[in-house]
Amino acid sequence: MSTTPLVANETSDWLEKEIDVILDAYKNVSISNIDRFNLIEDTINTNFAGKAIGRFVAGKAYSSAPQKTQEGYILLFKKHLALTIASIMQGYSNQEYKLINSKYDDKNKVSLIDMENKSNTI
């Protein structure tokens, strides 16, 4: 993402495209689970602050660890995050969704986006 904050609508549009690419991969039976996972992992590595989140999660243990351990932790954290998202996305692949109520939080410098899920099984 850009270093300047995107307005909420631009962020919402970007997120919708990312979600659609991943969900389409789950709907396409010719794409292997490994390729689906790689798609999610690439998205995380390209677009998310995995290092910052991993450092926050580890807390004091991260800051007191040697650099090699810190680097290993971040790699494992991102891999675990990708595995978790891959598992979740598989469950959503047959559902419809709508991004609603997008807004930008100036104080925390983040975009907040609510998502509504609709199951096709009803």
N, C-alpha and C positions, 0 to 999 in steps of 0.2 A: 504494500500500500504506500501511498504517498506520505511524505513527511509532514505535509500540511493537512489539517483535518478536512475530510470530505463532508459536505453537507449530508444530512441524514438520508435524503432521497438517493443521492449518488451511492452512498454506502449500501443502502437497501437494494439498489439495482445490481451492484457488484455481488452482494451476498446471494441474491436470487440466481444469478448466472452460475456462481460456484456450486450452489446446491443442485441446480438443474443438471449440470455436467455430471455430478456424482450420482444423482438419482437415475439419470439416463444410463449410466454405466451399470447400475444394478438391474435395470430393466432389460438390458441387452445380454441375452444368455450366451452369446459368443465371447463375451469378455470374461476372462478367468478371475477368480477371487484374488489371485496375486496381483493382477493388473489393476483391479479395483482398489486394492490396498495401496499400491504404488501411486495411484492417482490421488488418493486422500493424503498420503504421506508427502507427496510433492506440494499439494495445496497448503498443508501445514507449514512445511519448510519455507515456502515462498511468501505466505501471507500472514502468519501468526507470530506473535512475540513469544515463541516457545522458550527461549532462553530466559526472558524476564519472568514468565509464569513459573518455569521450573525452579528458578532461584527463589521466588517467593514461596513456593510449596516446600522446598527443602529448608528454608529459614537459616538458622545459625549453622546447621550442619554443612550447608553449601559454602558459606563464607569461611568456615574453618578447615575445609578440605583442601588438599593440594590441587593445583590447576588441572592435572591429568584426571583426577577423580571428578572435579567439577565438569570437565568436558564430557567424560563418560556418562555422568548423571544426566546432562542435558540431552545427549543422544538417546539414552534409554527413556527419558521422559517423553520426548517427541515420538518415539516409536510406540510407547504405551498409549499416548494420546491418539495416535493414528489408529491403533488397534481398537481402542474404545469407540472412536467415531465410526470406523468401518462396521463394527458390530451394530451400533445404533442405526446407521444409515440403511443397513439391510432390512431392518424392521420397518422403516419408513418408505421403502421403495414402492409400495403399492398404495400409498396414500397421496392425497392432494394437500397442499399447504398454501398459505397466504401470509405474506409479511405485512404486518399492520403496525400502526402507531410508531413510526420511526421518528426519532428526535436526537439531536446532538446535545450532549451534556458538556457545557463550556467549562464547568468547574473541574471535572475529571478528564476532559479532553477525549471523550469516547462517544461513539454512536450507539444508541440503545434502540434495539429493534425487537418487537414482539412478533412471535410466529403463531399462527393458528393452524392446527393439523386437523384434517378431516379424513376419517377412515373410510375406505371403499368397501368394507366388509359388512356394512349395515344393510 
